[in-house]
Amino acid sequence: MSQSMEQRAATIAVLVENEAGVLARVIGLFSGRGYNIESLTVAPVDADRRISRITVVTSGTEMIIDQIKAQLDRLVPVHKVSDLSMEGPHLTRELALIKVVGRGEGRMEALRLADAFRARVVDATPESAVFEMTGSSDKIEAFCALMQPLGLAEVSRTGVVAIARGARSLTV
Amino acid sequence: MSAIATLSPETRIMTGAEVVLQALKDQGVEVIFGYPGGAVLPIYDALFQQNAIRHILVRHEQAAVHAAEGYARSTGKVGCVLVTSGPGATNAVTGLVDALMDSIPIVCLTGQVPTHLIGNDAFQEADTTGITRPATKHNYLVKRPGDLARVMHEAFYVARSGRPGPVVVDLPKDILIGKAPYQEADRAEHRSYRPVTEPDPRRIGEAVAAMKRSHRPIVYAGGGVINAGPEASRLLAEFVRMTGFPCTNTLMGLGAYPASDPQFLGMLGMHGTYEANMAMHGCDVMFNIGARFDDRVTGRLNAFSPGSTKIHADIDPSSINKNVRVDVPIVGDAGAVLRAIIAAWKADDTQQDRKALAGWWRQIETWRGKHCLSYVQQGKIIKPQHAVKRLFEITQELRAASGKETFITTEVGQHQMWAAQYFGFDAPNRWMTSGGLGTMGYGLPAAAGVQIAYPDALVIDIAGEASILMNIQEMGTLAQYRLPVKIFILNNEYMGMVRQWQELLHGSRYSESYSEALPDFVKLAESFHAVGMRATEADQLDDVIHAMIASPKAVIADICVAKDENCFPMIPSGAAHNEMILGPGQAGGVAGVTDEGKVLV
């Protein structure tokens, strides 16, 4: 095969009918065919037209990623599949809620770092703080790593959502 | 009252079960294969009160799906199945996956417990949509009466459009009993599923340019040509003849190109002909139309047809570049692609290199000269190859004399490969076999489905003694509907293909592959109101075939064949096309199978 065997990451946006079972179809496709899912998010985006948007972060060779797109596209309730990582510049964001438990200097240091990372304090008690942070997955991971010695207790992340930059839009 | 008042004039209110039947009628369904049970009683009650749709009672739900597959494959229509909830649905799963793998259009209606009990582990409840999600092209659970008619029509649209496949509609009992509005099929486009059927002219141009310049071309045609309808097969023949190219068919594609034509190289793949596989290996331009580079066809991928320019036309974009990287991908219906290719070929005034093509044919003739399908029939023991060959020749004579058409179904194993090798098909839709899934027990119910569609045709299930027992209960269906299906068992008292692999790859340790404690097939036939006959010696073979065909009843012909015969030629697993084993004399060649190859199925 002349094609590169190199692995690459792909962020794929999928517009689907908002109906029962559609998420199971997508997840079943990935597990049934042995593809990776690094992150998967889903939410309705157009209530009137019953459309949901799924964002999948996956990886594989170019041939595998083409397969993933073709396999997604042939699912009956799938409207559109877009490989954001290949179709020009795009934004990816993730939201995380990060709980740090501790008192004293550690807690102060956590609050200072949060400020530097533009994480918002959404809950605080004398012995804990919950930070809300939005950004790339890398940024969230970097912040969590810094919180680790300062009493990191719990992390809840949404997974990646993504959108193309500029006027180009993905609609049905 | 107000709800009814707002309905459009063409919307009628009926029971859910009546809506189901009305939708079937509107979709042109004449026959449904099924088995009743608690959850589908309302549909059976509605069936009882009408005459438009004929119900064929099978003896096992798996057989209902295979029968519908046989019906669909032989007629080109959507096959229809009706089974109950729970075990009815789970029994149907093998048939559904079979239809999925071989792209057969099926609509399977499954009963379900009433909506308020779903999730409660009710009696005969199963998560049918969950279980069948990877077993179908698409499935539905109808939870609102207002969705019922739309879903029914949509199921047929999805089953037959694009790459065909099985669709399940799960029907809770309260939906079937309660009132539901009926509306006709929506003429509007489907919201999300709109497969591309017309090919991109630019790709057609590239394909024709490559083929015009070719010196060693080959056409590799598969089941997609059959699925595209008889016109696609006619166009394939037109294209192959006007170009002078050699043509090979996959197992699923047999009949797409006439087997008796000199440009036909036979089937390709693991048990394909030497000439077909060598030509695939040595070609410089390959035109794949409606086939999917299955592992049975390609052999070792990194040695598959090295150096050729590959054109691949398929209606399913996910089939393209899945196993083999191709140079010219064409998405479209096989018939539409062939029509476009023929037109573009005629419009392109580049001259073909006829001299090179003649040289290629001379090379192919030397491969043909190996006579890879030759065998020696001598003495009393019946060679299985000979049995199939005689069956073919005698049915050919019958066709010449009476015009009677022959349809062949098979089970899975050695007999299936011998049928593919020695029975020639000159027209599409005459050959029904389980290709992708390889389902033992497919052939008998599929034959029943074919015979329902063609009551006057000669329908033969070429079987093995092990496979036939997997759905032998369908003898009851044959008896009930007086279906004169002929079951031609190549009885070697072994699960022959398993035995062959054990001989070649596992040191002749025949672990559990002997067909111990077989029934007496003659008596078995008689107990099911059919006729049993047997041939144990070569000189009885023709008489038994003639008697079988002459019988107006269902027949089991127990043909006792050589027990240790292997199916050749063979590409051992993990080998390349040009590393074929031609016969037993060369079987030592299998000793070279690597551990990597052994892992392959």
Interface residues (C-beta under 8 A of the other chain):
Chain A: M1 S2 Q3 V16 E17 A20 G21 A24 R25 G28 G32 M63 D66 Q67 A70 Q71 D73 R74 L75 V76 P77 V78 H79 V172
Chain B: T129 G130 R133 P134 K137 H138 N139 L141 K143 V158 G162 R163 R191 S192 Y193 P195 N302 D316 P317 S318 I320 N321 K322 R325
